[in-house]
Structures are given as structure tokens and as C-alpha cells.
Amino acid sequence: MSPELREDRGVVLAAVRKSGRVLAHVSLDMRDDPGIVLQAVAQDGKALRFASEELRRNREVVMQAVA
């Protein structure tokens, strides 16, 4: 994924909806975006490991990852 696409919220959102593990390849800002991370972990709970430290401690995000 090109650097520009890693910063494009619409592109990132579409990508994580198809594969949550795409979160590993997006910008740090996107990994700290609750909307992006929630979609990623809903698609693949293992994507939680790629979220920002703050969101890995977020109850809603964690609950979605294990749902």
C-alpha cells in the first residue's frame, strides 16, 4: 500500500473491512482511529495487535475483537 493510501481514511476503511490484518500496513494515525480499528477487529479479532496501545486498552475495541 502506498504511503498516500495508508493515510486515506476511506481507502483504509474499505481495506480493513475486507481484511482486518491490513491494519498492520496502515499509518500510525489510522491505527489510532477508533472507527478504523473497530472495523478491523470486527473482521478479524487478531488485528487487535496492530492497533495503537491506547485502543488495545479500550474496552469496546477489545470486546469487539473477542466477539
Legacy VTK file of the C-alpha trace (Angstrom):
# vtk DataFile Version 3.0
C-alpha trace
ASCII
DATASET POLYDATA
POINTS 67 float
0.000 0.000 0.000
1.478 3.357 -0.994
2.151 5.989 1.690
-0.677 8.143 0.358
-3.182 5.290 0.562
-2.066 4.416 4.097
-3.298 7.870 5.124
-6.563 7.823 3.143
-9.314 7.031 5.656
-11.801 5.860 3.020
-9.322 3.501 1.395
-8.138 2.159 4.747
-11.700 1.635 5.969
-12.621 -0.312 2.824
-9.462 -2.402 3.109
-9.887 -3.361 6.785
-13.499 -4.343 6.146
-12.180 -6.968 3.735
-9.178 -7.986 5.816
-8.634 -6.752 9.341
-4.961 -7.593 9.179
-4.456 -4.753 6.699
-4.261 -2.680 9.871
-0.634 -3.815 10.118
0.184 -1.843 6.970
-1.576 1.461 7.569
-0.273 4.669 9.130
0.060 5.074 12.879
-2.715 7.669 12.773
-5.080 5.108 11.232
-4.103 2.557 13.896
-5.234 5.110 16.471
-8.588 5.789 14.765
-11.368 4.036 16.734
-13.602 3.696 13.675
-10.885 2.047 11.614
-9.751 -0.239 14.416
-13.294 -1.312 15.311
-13.918 -2.328 11.703
-10.604 -4.173 11.549
-11.172 -6.179 14.724
-14.775 -6.907 13.746
-13.446 -8.511 10.577
-10.530 -10.272 12.315
-10.068 -10.141 16.071
-6.359 -10.851 15.700
-5.985 -7.405 14.110
-6.125 -6.014 17.649
-2.367 -6.478 17.936
-1.858 -3.844 15.231
-3.988 -1.178 16.941
-2.443 1.671 18.901
-1.568 0.945 22.503
-4.404 3.172 23.663
-7.004 1.331 21.582
-5.659 -2.072 22.665
-6.711 -0.996 26.184
-10.114 0.278 25.047
-12.906 -1.939 26.369
-15.177 -1.501 23.328
-12.379 -2.399 20.917
-11.319 -5.440 22.939
-14.904 -6.671 23.276
-15.379 -6.364 19.514
-12.159 -8.289 18.919
-13.297 -11.234 21.041
-16.918 -11.205 19.860
LINES 1 68
67 0 1 2 3 4 5 6 7 8 9 10 11 12 13 14 15 16 17 18 19 20 21 22 23 24 25 26 27 28 29 30 31 32 33 34 35 36 37 38 39 40 41 42 43 44 45 46 47 48 49 50 51 52 53 54 55 56 57 58 59 60 61 62 63 64 65 66
